[in-house]
Amino acid sequence: MSDALSTRLVHATGGDAQFGGVHATIHPSVQYAHERVEDLIGVFQGTNKGAFNYARQGTPTTAVLERVVTELEGGVGSISFATGMAALSALFLTLLKAGDHLVTSSRVFGNTNSFFQTLEDLGVAVSRVDAGDVAAVRAAVRPQTRMVFVETMANPSTRIPDLEGIGALCRELGLLYVVDNTVTSPALCQPKRFGAGLVMNSLTKTIAGHGEALGGAITDTGCFDWAGYPNIFAAYRKGDAKGWGLQQIRKKGLRDMGGTLSSEAAHRILVGMETLELRLTRSSDTALALARHLAAHPAIAAVHYPMLESHPEHQRARDWFGSGSWMMAFELRDAAKLHEVINRLRLPLKATGLADTRTLIIPVAPTIFWEMGAEARAAMGIAEGLVRLSVGLEAAEDLMADFDQALA
Ligand SMILES: *Cc1c(COP(=O)(O)O)cnc(C)c1O
């Protein structure tokens, strides 16, 4: 019998074996010394398993976090990074090269989309398609396609790709399927069930949950056969092929690029993660109540939240996540009143960022999606008056009352 998620979360680290401390120890050392020089050599040659070397490649504290994330994702191994973007950029730069082709959704996180422009500059072709429809993904595949990348729930549109259909397509064609699980987190979705080979989580958001620690992680689910992946360096094509992909990301992506998570941040993320299920359940319930309330308000033109029956992928959200998570977006009927309404709100903080304990509000076109221009915004389905809400832990009644007075 396996324990429920909330039970596993509070016991996940196992504490500190030396003194019985209930938290995993924070290891600040950069250097790790060895009794015998043979042991030091073994660290470099991969024969001294589990030993540490230089903290840029990980510490005993980040290793605990990696183990917990791996368990939550049902994977075979994980690598932690300083931020979600450090994890994503390490993944793409390590596994793709000039001449390769990547298929992705036209609706991805703004900075990820911006990073894809860098990839294009480096000679990687990128196709952005309507990932809600697996036929569009199939039509975009070329002989050079190496990878398909989607987010479980698009930020900020809340649209949900055909995660299952794309997984089946990737299996059929032998493509690496990479899923960004940030908005749902492993508490709502394990992308492994759709056949994702790699899963990325921005630990900053749902998992850490308090807006006071940055982090990211990549998990290998064990679903992808790395033996057939052409971009693995010869040095990492040794031993069991199961470990090749993660080994290359750790060496080329973490060691060489250096976007390393600190032990202190790993500790804060582990503490935040203890209440993951509690926070997510509460903020999802509040988000649904608020979404229903706003959808019925005469001043609101549209509310985008997956657990509303009107959402185009409502059935997918119900079947796959069982919840809508903390993110929603809305549009006012009178766009000219947007600033006034936001300024009148008392509780939501006018701030970027997601999955804090406090509700955050931001109009996305003049901020996060400003740099790309109006044409690209339209292509990504970002309405000019779209407002993103990250619902926190305030009482639903307080948030609803606050919106009522601001919209009055
Ligand atoms: C925030 C976010 C990221 C980047 O994570 P950081 O930790 O902020 O670098 C990536 N993907 C999604 C969907 C996000 O919301």
The ligand as a MOL file (V3000), in Angstrom:
LIG
                    3D

  0  0  0     0  0            999 V3000
M  V30 BEGIN CTAB
M  V30 COUNTS 15 15 0 0 0
M  V30 BEGIN ATOM
M  V30 1 C 7.7730 30.4580 -14.4320 0
M  V30 2 C 7.7550 29.4270 -15.4690 0
M  V30 3 C 8.9370 28.9330 -15.9990 0
M  V30 4 C 10.2900 29.4530 -15.5720 0
M  V30 5 O 10.5540 29.2030 -14.2310 0
M  V30 6 P 11.5220 30.1700 -13.3540 0
M  V30 7 O 11.7440 29.3630 -12.1160 0
M  V30 8 O 10.7970 31.4470 -13.1200 0
M  V30 9 O 12.7640 30.3610 -14.1480 0
M  V30 10 C 8.8590 27.9620 -16.9810 0
M  V30 11 N 7.6720 27.4870 -17.3950 0
M  V30 12 C 6.5080 27.9360 -16.8940 0
M  V30 13 C 5.2330 27.3690 -17.4040 0
M  V30 14 C 6.5070 28.9310 -15.9160 0
M  V30 15 O 5.3460 29.3780 -15.4390 0
M  V30 END ATOM
M  V30 BEGIN BOND
M  V30 1 1 1 2
M  V30 2 1 2 3
M  V30 3 2 2 14
M  V30 4 1 3 4
M  V30 5 2 3 10
M  V30 6 1 4 5
M  V30 7 1 5 6
M  V30 8 2 6 7
M  V30 9 1 6 8
M  V30 10 1 6 9
M  V30 11 1 10 11
M  V30 12 2 11 12
M  V30 13 1 12 13
M  V30 14 1 12 14
M  V30 15 1 14 15
M  V30 END BOND
M  V30 END CTAB
M  END
